[in-house]
């Protein structure tokens, strides 16, 4: 039962960070970006391949962020340079990324990563947290990241840019 509650908090905090991004595009920029439906799995496909080939988890996280940024830029380029409506440009990228995500992971829709190191389970993180907090370390790390993202977003939104 405890693992279920921890899993619920982990997923909730991760989706909270994603919701901030969707909020920015839809409410503030007035851009209904549906490419999120495929950029989120893209952010999972890239590190999946990198982790399963033995790359560093932090490098995989940076590559996933870069891949998501490139997908967002493609949506913006389609909208601005090719004058495609905002909603349709998101749909185009979402559709294209569906195939690309499957191609990245090698055609398999399910790749287990339980035996690989991650940004939440590596030697550095395991050294920071005492044994008593080990089951909760992922929730704690994601919570801290979520709070930092919210504070940075609030600080940015107070500017006029």
RAURVEN-V122478 format. One record per residue. N is the residue number from 1. RES is the residue in one letter. SS is DSSP state (~ for helix, > for strand, _ for the rest). OMEGA is omega in degrees with one decimal (NA if undefined). D_FIRST is the distance of its C-alpha to the first C-alpha in Angstrom with 1 decimal. Layout:
n:N res:RES ss:SS omega:OMEGA d_first:D_FIRST
n:N res:RES ss:SS omega:OMEGA d_first:D_FIRST
//
This chain:
n:1 res:X ss:_ omega:-179.7 d_first:0.0
n:2 res:X ss:~ omega:178.8 d_first:3.8
n:3 res:X ss:~ omega:177.8 d_first:5.5
n:4 res:X ss:~ omega:-179.7 d_first:5.1
n:5 res:X ss:~ omega:177.9 d_first:6.5
n:6 res:X ss:~ omega:178.0 d_first:8.8
n:7 res:X ss:~ omega:178.4 d_first:9.9
n:8 res:X ss:~ omega:178.1 d_first:10.8
n:9 res:X ss:~ omega:178.5 d_first:12.7
n:10 res:X ss:~ omega:-178.2 d_first:14.4
n:11 res:X ss:~ omega:179.1 d_first:15.7
n:12 res:X ss:~ omega:179.4 d_first:16.7
n:13 res:X ss:~ omega:178.3 d_first:18.7
n:14 res:X ss:~ omega:178.8 d_first:20.3
n:15 res:X ss:~ omega:176.3 d_first:21.3
n:16 res:X ss:~ omega:177.5 d_first:22.6
n:17 res:X ss:~ omega:178.0 d_first:25.0
n:18 res:X ss:~ omega:-179.7 d_first:26.1
n:19 res:X ss:~ omega:175.8 d_first:26.7
n:20 res:X ss:~ omega:178.3 d_first:29.0
n:21 res:X ss:~ omega:177.8 d_first:31.0
n:22 res:X ss:~ omega:177.9 d_first:31.3
n:23 res:X ss:~ omega:-179.4 d_first:32.3
n:24 res:X ss:~ omega:-176.6 d_first:35.1
n:25 res:X ss:~ omega:-173.1 d_first:36.5
n:26 res:X ss:~ omega:-174.5 d_first:36.4
n:27 res:X ss:~ omega:-173.2 d_first:37.2
n:28 res:X ss:~ omega:-178.9 d_first:39.2
n:29 res:X ss:_ omega:-177.9 d_first:41.0
n:30 res:X ss:_ omega:-177.7 d_first:41.2
n:31 res:X ss:_ omega:179.8 d_first:40.3
n:32 res:X ss:_ omega:-172.2 d_first:37.9
n:33 res:X ss:_ omega:179.2 d_first:36.7
n:34 res:X ss:_ omega:179.1 d_first:34.9
n:35 res:X ss:_ omega:177.1 d_first:35.0
n:36 res:X ss:~ omega:-178.8 d_first:31.6
n:37 res:X ss:~ omega:177.4 d_first:30.1
n:38 res:X ss:~ omega:177.0 d_first:31.5
n:39 res:X ss:~ omega:176.2 d_first:31.7
n:40 res:X ss:~ omega:173.8 d_first:27.9
n:41 res:X ss:~ omega:175.8 d_first:27.7
n:42 res:X ss:~ omega:177.0 d_first:30.8
n:43 res:X ss:~ omega:173.9 d_first:28.9
n:44 res:X ss:~ omega:-176.7 d_first:26.5
n:45 res:X ss:~ omega:-177.7 d_first:29.3
n:46 res:X ss:~ omega:178.4 d_first:31.5
n:47 res:X ss:~ omega:177.0 d_first:29.1
n:48 res:X ss:~ omega:-179.8 d_first:27.9
n:49 res:X ss:~ omega:-177.7 d_first:31.5
n:50 res:X ss:~ omega:179.7 d_first:32.1
n:51 res:X ss:~ omega:-179.2 d_first:29.2
n:52 res:X ss:~ omega:175.7 d_first:29.8
n:53 res:X ss:_ omega:173.3 d_first:33.5
n:54 res:X ss:_ omega:179.9 d_first:32.7
n:55 res:X ss:_ omega:179.2 d_first:33.3
n:56 res:X ss:_ omega:-179.4 d_first:31.9
n:57 res:X ss:~ omega:179.0 d_first:28.7
n:58 res:X ss:~ omega:175.5 d_first:30.4
n:59 res:X ss:~ omega:177.4 d_first:33.4
n:60 res:X ss:~ omega:177.7 d_first:31.1
n:61 res:X ss:~ omega:178.1 d_first:29.7
n:62 res:X ss:~ omega:178.4 d_first:33.3
n:63 res:X ss:~ omega:178.1 d_first:34.4
n:64 res:X ss:~ omega:177.6 d_first:31.7
n:65 res:X ss:~ omega:178.6 d_first:32.7
n:66 res:X ss:~ omega:178.9 d_first:36.3
n:67 res:X ss:~ omega:177.2 d_first:35.7
n:68 res:X ss:~ omega:177.9 d_first:34.1
n:69 res:X ss:~ omega:177.8 d_first:37.1
n:70 res:X ss:~ omega:177.8 d_first:39.5
n:71 res:X ss:~ omega:176.5 d_first:38.0
n:72 res:X ss:~ omega:177.5 d_first:38.3
n:73 res:X ss:~ omega:178.2 d_first:41.9
n:74 res:X ss:~ omega:177.2 d_first:42.7
n:75 res:X ss:~ omega:179.4 d_first:41.5
n:76 res:X ss:~ omega:179.6 d_first:43.7
n:77 res:X ss:~ omega:178.0 d_first:46.7
n:78 res:X ss:~ omega:-178.7 d_first:46.6
n:79 res:X ss:~ omega:-172.8 d_first:46.6
n:80 res:X ss:~ omega:-173.8 d_first:49.2
n:81 res:X ss:_ omega:-177.9 d_first:51.5
n:82 res:X ss:_ omega:175.6 d_first:51.5
n:83 res:X ss:_ omega:176.3 d_first:51.4
n:84 res:X ss:_ omega:-179.2 d_first:48.6
n:85 res:X ss:_ omega:-173.9 d_first:46.8
n:86 res:X ss:~ omega:-179.3 d_first:43.6
n:87 res:X ss:~ omega:-179.2 d_first:41.4
n:88 res:X ss:~ omega:178.4 d_first:43.1
n:89 res:X ss:~ omega:175.1 d_first:42.9
n:90 res:X ss:~ omega:178.7 d_first:39.1
n:91 res:X ss:~ omega:179.1 d_first:39.0
n:92 res:X ss:~ omega:-179.9 d_first:41.4
n:93 res:X ss:~ omega:179.0 d_first:39.3
n:94 res:X ss:~ omega:-179.7 d_first:36.1
n:95 res:X ss:~ omega:179.1 d_first:37.8
n:96 res:X ss:~ omega:-178.7 d_first:39.3
n:97 res:X ss:~ omega:177.9 d_first:36.1
n:98 res:X ss:~ omega:178.6 d_first:34.4
n:99 res:X ss:~ omega:-178.9 d_first:36.9
n:100 res:X ss:~ omega:178.9 d_first:36.9
n:101 res:X ss:~ omega:177.4 d_first:33.2
n:102 res:X ss:~ omega:178.9 d_first:33.4
n:103 res:X ss:~ omega:-179.0 d_first:36.5
n:104 res:X ss:~ omega:-178.4 d_first:35.0
n:105 res:X ss:_ omega:174.3 d_first:32.2
n:106 res:X ss:_ omega:176.9 d_first:34.8
n:107 res:X ss:_ omega:179.6 d_first:34.3
n:108 res:X ss:_ omega:-178.3 d_first:30.8
n:109 res:X ss:_ omega:-177.1 d_first:28.1
n:110 res:X ss:_ omega:179.3 d_first:25.3
n:111 res:X ss:_ omega:-179.1 d_first:25.6
n:112 res:X ss:_ omega:-178.7 d_first:22.8
n:113 res:X ss:_ omega:-174.2 d_first:22.7
n:114 res:X ss:_ omega:-174.3 d_first:20.1
n:115 res:X ss:_ omega:-177.3 d_first:22.9
n:116 res:X ss:_ omega:174.9 d_first:24.7
n:117 res:X ss:_ omega:177.9 d_first:24.8
n:118 res:X ss:_ omega:178.1 d_first:23.7
n:119 res:X ss:_ omega:178.9 d_first:24.5
n:120 res:X ss:_ omega:-177.2 d_first:21.2
n:121 res:X ss:_ omega:176.3 d_first:21.4
n:122 res:X ss:_ omega:-174.9 d_first:25.0
n:123 res:X ss:~ omega:-178.9 d_first:27.2
n:124 res:X ss:~ omega:-178.9 d_first:28.1
n:125 res:X ss:~ omega:179.3 d_first:24.6
n:126 res:X ss:~ omega:177.9 d_first:23.4
n:127 res:X ss:~ omega:-178.5 d_first:26.4
n:128 res:X ss:~ omega:-173.9 d_first:25.8
n:129 res:X ss:_ omega:174.6 d_first:22.3
n:130 res:X ss:_ omega:-176.2 d_first:22.1
n:131 res:X ss:~ omega:-178.6 d_first:19.8
n:132 res:X ss:~ omega:-179.4 d_first:17.7
n:133 res:X ss:~ omega:-176.0 d_first:16.9
n:134 res:X ss:~ omega:179.6 d_first:16.6
n:135 res:X ss:~ omega:-174.9 d_first:12.9
n:136 res:X ss:~ omega:-172.7 d_first:13.7
n:137 res:X ss:~ omega:179.9 d_first:17.2
n:138 res:X ss:~ omega:179.6 d_first:16.7
n:139 res:X ss:~ omega:-179.0 d_first:15.5
n:140 res:X ss:~ omega:-179.2 d_first:18.4
n:141 res:X ss:~ omega:-179.7 d_first:20.9
n:142 res:X ss:~ omega:178.0 d_first:20.2
n:143 res:X ss:~ omega:179.1 d_first:20.4
n:144 res:X ss:~ omega:178.0 d_first:23.7
n:145 res:X ss:~ omega:179.8 d_first:25.0
n:146 res:X ss:~ omega:179.5 d_first:24.3
n:147 res:X ss:~ omega:178.2 d_first:26.0
n:148 res:X ss:~ omega:178.8 d_first:28.9
n:149 res:X ss:~ omega:179.8 d_first:29.3
n:150 res:X ss:~ omega:179.1 d_first:29.5
n:151 res:X ss:~ omega:178.6 d_first:32.0
n:152 res:X ss:~ omega:177.7 d_first:34.1
n:153 res:X ss:~ omega:177.7 d_first:34.1
n:154 res:X ss:~ omega:178.1 d_first:35.2
n:155 res:X ss:~ omega:179.4 d_first:37.9
n:156 res:X ss:~ omega:-177.1 d_first:39.1
n:157 res:X ss:~ omega:176.1 d_first:39.2
n:158 res:X ss:_ omega:176.1 d_first:41.4
n:159 res:X ss:_ omega:-179.1 d_first:44.0
n:160 res:X ss:_ omega:-178.4 d_first:46.5
n:161 res:X ss:_ omega:NA d_first:45.9
//
